[in-house]
Amino acid sequence: MKTHLQRTPADEPVFRLLDKKRTEGKPHFVYMTAAGNKFLRCYYGKMTAYFSTLEVLPPVDMNSTGLHHTE
């Protein structure tokens, strides 16, 4: 989270939330957790929107994932 916030513009939603919580006087752990949650919600929304545009998901090669199915 710290690295993301160091490299993001000031008008980005996660940075704005972090700055708001900081000015409210919230403790470090509280505003960093809130910013992390905001980042994950935004990321999830972007990924969900992207996957909904795909007609068919590409197949996954289970041998390359390291997850081997044994019966």
C-alpha positions in Angstrom: 0.0 0.0 0.0 2.8 2.4 0.9 4.5 2.0 -2.5 1.2 2.4 -4.4 0.5 5.6 -2.6 4.0 7.0 -3.2 3.6 6.6 -6.9 0.0 7.6 -7.4 -1.3 11.0 -8.4 -3.1 13.1 -5.7 -6.5 13.0 -7.5 -6.6 9.1 -7.4 -9.6 7.8 -5.3 -7.4 5.7 -3.0 -5.1 8.6 -2.3 -8.0 11.0 -1.7 -9.5 8.5 0.9 -6.2 8.1 2.6 -5.6 11.9 2.8 -9.2 12.4 4.1 -8.7 9.8 6.9 -5.3 11.3 7.8 -6.7 14.8 8.1 -9.5 13.4 10.3 -6.8 12.3 12.8 -7.2 8.5 12.3 -4.4 6.3 13.5 -1.9 5.0 10.8 -3.2 1.4 10.9 -6.8 2.6 10.4 -6.2 4.8 7.4 -3.8 2.3 5.7 -6.3 -0.5 6.2 -9.1 1.7 4.8 -6.9 2.6 1.8 -6.0 -1.0 1.2 -9.7 -2.0 1.2 -10.5 0.8 -1.2 -7.8 -0.3 -3.5 -9.0 -3.9 -3.5 -12.6 -2.8 -4.2 -11.5 -0.7 -7.1 -9.3 -3.5 -8.5 -12.0 -6.1 -8.1 -14.4 -3.8 -10.0 -12.0 -3.3 -12.9 -11.2 -7.0 -13.1 -14.9 -7.9 -13.0 -15.6 -5.4 -15.8 -12.8 -6.7 -17.9 -13.8 -10.4 -17.5 -17.4 -9.6 -18.4 -16.2 -8.2 -21.8 -14.5 -11.6 -22.7 -16.7 -14.0 -24.6 -14.8 -17.1 -23.6 -12.1 -17.3 -21.0 -8.9 -18.9 -22.3 -8.2 -22.4 -21.0 -5.8 -22.8 -18.1 -2.9 -25.2 -18.3 -3.1 -26.8 -14.9 0.5 -28.2 -15.3 1.8 -24.6 -15.4 -0.1 -23.5 -12.2 1.6 -25.9 -9.8 -1.8 -27.2 -8.8 -2.0 -30.9 -9.7 -5.3 -32.6 -9.4 -5.0 -36.1 -7.9 -7.8 -38.6 -7.6 
